[in-house]
Amino acid sequence: MRLKRSLLLGAALALAASLAMPAAAALAASSSKPTIVIGSTNFEEQAIVSNIWADVLRSAGYTVTVEPSLGTRAIVVPAIEKGQINLEPDYAASLLGFLHRGNPQAAGDNIATAIPADQKALSKYGVTVLPASKALDTNVFAVTKATATQYHLTTLSSLKPDASKFVLGGPPECPTFAGCEPGLKKVYGLNFAGFKSLDEAGPLSVAALKNGEVQVVELFSSDGNVVSNNFVALTDNKHLEGADYIVPVIRKSVDTPGVAKVLAAIDAKLTTDAISSLNLEVTSQQEQPTAVAQAWLVSVHN
């Protein structure tokens, strides 16, 4: 990368005397665009979004590097705070909880308050959060279609009369996480027959619900498993879960009007249904996030 920059600089100096003013102005405008390094956690969805953003920014003339699968949020957020990366996809409410060391934040259940709260917490690091996409990836509690029909289940509140008959499944931290079993008990008054430790919205959770090991399981709203398995995601009618819309977290040094405009335009097309379909292509069809991102961009621009 440094060699390429040196060659370009040398060529520019050699040709400077013969360049017309309009061409020189165009070169200056191009060089003023910031170089952007996009990082993400080791979550496939974030790799997809990172590549979508990278492709549209490159098309707009920016130099972009993607560093996917850096690790957990505990690695990625400090990386952007220190300037090791300067753009990352995150989730408004979960980011807020992380920035406040896991403490429940009342602002997290509303996107209109979650983003300003994120911005306030990150401002001292020279980092901000741009407007949210339309893609929501929050925790959902799902049942099979048969269970929903038998017990007339549509919302989490509707579970209450029969929760004592059901085993809840979820990730190992569910029994202590405010957005899982404790929250279901506190907010909805749900007391389950038991809890089965599974994975985080992964194949173990899906299989356990399908084969009846559990009757309620925690999944993600955008991972595609709900739709592909004909599960029923129960409506969170009392707003236990946060407003986890995908948001661009960006260093202020690269948050130019041009960058913000490019990201806003594509995020307006990034819906929950869209990201669910893209996730399935990666997780079920074994497609690469780079290819999935490129194909989706072609489809939305046709």
C-alpha positions, 0 to 999 in steps of 0.5 A, a space after each residue: 500500500 505504501 509503495 503504491 502511494 509513493 508511485 502515485 505521488 511520484 507520477 503526480 509530481 512528474 506530470 504537475 507542470 503539464 496538468 491543466 487546472 481542472 485536472 489538478 483540481 479534480 486530483 486534489 478533490 480525490 486525494 482529500 477523501 479519507 482512507 477508511 478502515 472498516 472493522 467488525 466482530 466475528 459475527 457473519 452479519 457484521 461481515 456482510 454489512 462491512 462489505 456492503 459499506 466498503 463496496 458503496 464507499 469504493 464506488 464513491 471514490 474512497 479507499 477502503 480496507 475491511 478487517 472482518 472477524 476481529 473478535 468480540 465487541 470488547 475488542 472492536 469498540 476499543 479498536 475504534 476508540 483508539 483509532 485502529 479502525 475508523 468505521 464499524 457496524 454495531 447495534 444501537 442498544 447493545 452498544 449502549 449496554 456495553 458502553 455502560 458496562 452491561 447496566 440496563 439503560 432505559 434509553 436502549 429500548 428506543 432508537 431515538 434515544 439510544 443513538 444520542 446516548 451512544 454518541 454522548 458516551 463515545 464523544 470523548 474518544 472522537 467517535 460518533 454514531 450515524 443514523 440507523 439502518 432499517 435492519 433490526 437484529 434484536 433478541 426474539 423468543 420463538 416457538 414452533 408454529 404448532 405450539 403457537 397454534 395450540 396455546 394461542 401464542 402471539 406475544 410474550 404476554 400470551 405465554 404467561 398462562 402456560 409458561 410453567 409447562 415450557 422449558 426455555 432454551 438460550 445461551 449460557 448467560 441467559 439465566 443472568 442476562 437482563 434481556 433473557 430469563 430475568 427480564 422475562 420474569 420481571 417484565 412479563 411474570 414468566 416462570 418456566 419449568 426449566 432452562 436448557 443451556 444451548 448456543 447463541 441463536 445457533 444450530 443447537 438452539 434451532 434443533 432443540 426447538 424443532 425436536 421439542 427439547 425446549 418449547 421456547 428459545 431465544 433467537 435473533 430477529 434477523 438470522 433467518 432461522 425464524 422464517 426458514 423453520 416456520 417458527 413464530 417470533 413472539 411480539 415483545 409487547 412490553 419492550 424488554 429488548 433493546 432497539 438493536 438497529 444496525 448503526 454505523 459507528 465512525 470516527 469523527 475524523 472520517 465522518 465527512 458529509 460525503 461519507 455520511 451521505 453514502 452510508 445513509 443512502 445504502 442503509 435506507 435500503 438495508 431492512 430486517 428482511 434484507 439482512 435476514 436473507 443475506 444471513 441465510 445465504 452465508 450460514 445455510 448456503 455457505 456463500 462468502 460475505 463479500 460475494 453476498 454483499 456484492 450480489 445484493 448491491 447489484 440487485 438493489 441498484 437494478 
